[in-house]
Each structure stands twice: as C-alpha cells, then as structure tokens.
Amino acid sequence: MPVEIARLDDNGRLYLPASIRKKLRSKEFYIEERNGEIILVPIRKKIEKYWGIFKGEDLTAEEIDKIVEEETEKLLRDEL
C-alpha cells in the first residue's frame, strides 16, 4: 500500500489525498486518539451494522424512530 501524506492548514483542517477520499466515500468521520495516533473511522461504516435490522418487522415509523434513537444514543455513549 503506497504511503500518502495529509496536511493540516493554519486553521487545523486536515486535507486527505483524493485517492483516499475516493476509496472511503465518506465525508464524516469519528476521530479517535490512540497512543499518540489519530484514527479516522467513516461514520457510514459505524451505522452499516444496523442496515436491514427491521426487515420483516411489523413496526410503525414512530417505533422505528424510537429504536434508532435509542441505538444511536448507545453507540455514541460507547464511542465518546
């Protein structure tokens, strides 16, 4: 895997190389700091595990919204 370089501007914005942006196809990331390293995790990947969770269920839109809200809160508590 070729090494790419990302740069910070004077305002602290991080610019990712186009080749990496195209592979990730995400514009929002969770940012984790581990042992002095920065880990970017595409948000899309974090929520993909919930895709199809309600398939075959007989739930109202309100019930689905409530479940999604509860699961999102759990995810954020675990991640932050």
N, C-alpha and C positions, 0 to 999 in steps of 0.2 A: 504494500500500500504506500503510495507516494505521500510524503510529508507536505502539508500545506501550512501557510503562515496566516494567522489572523492578526489584525492590528486594532488597537484602541485609538480613537481620536481624542482631541483635547477635552471633550465633554464626557469621556468614558464610554462612548458607544463602541461596540465590538463589531467589526466587519468580517463576516465569514466569506471565504472564497466561493465563487459561483459554482464550482464543481461540487462542493459540499452542500450548498443550498439546494441544488437540483436533486441530489440523492435523498436528502431528508424530507423535502417537500413540506416543510412546516415553517411557520413564522413566529411561533410562540414556543418557549422552552421553560421548563423548570430548571433552575440553576442550583447546583449543589456544590459545596466546597468540601473536598475530602483530602485531608493530609496535604494541604497547600496546593491542590489541583482543582481546577474548575471543571465540572461535569455539566454538559447541557443535554437535557432529555426532552425530546419533542413532546409537547403536550398531547398531540394526536395519539401517540403510542400509549400514553398512560390511560386514555379513555377507550381505546380499542377493545380492551378486555370486556367491556360492557356491551359490545355490539351484539345484537340479537338476543339479549337477555330476556326480553319479553315475548319472544316468538312463541305463539301458541297459547299465550296467557289471555284470559278474558278480563282485561283491566280497562278502566276509564282513563281518559287523558289526565285527569286530576290525580289519579292513583299513580300513574307512571311518573308524573312530575314530582310527586312526593317522594317516591322511591329514588329517583335520580338525584333529587336534592339531598336526601339522607346519605346516599352513597358518595356523593361529591364531598359532603362535609367530612365523612370518614376518611376519604382519600386525602383531602387537604390536611387534616389533623395528623395523619401518618407521614405526610411528605414534608410538612413545615416544621 
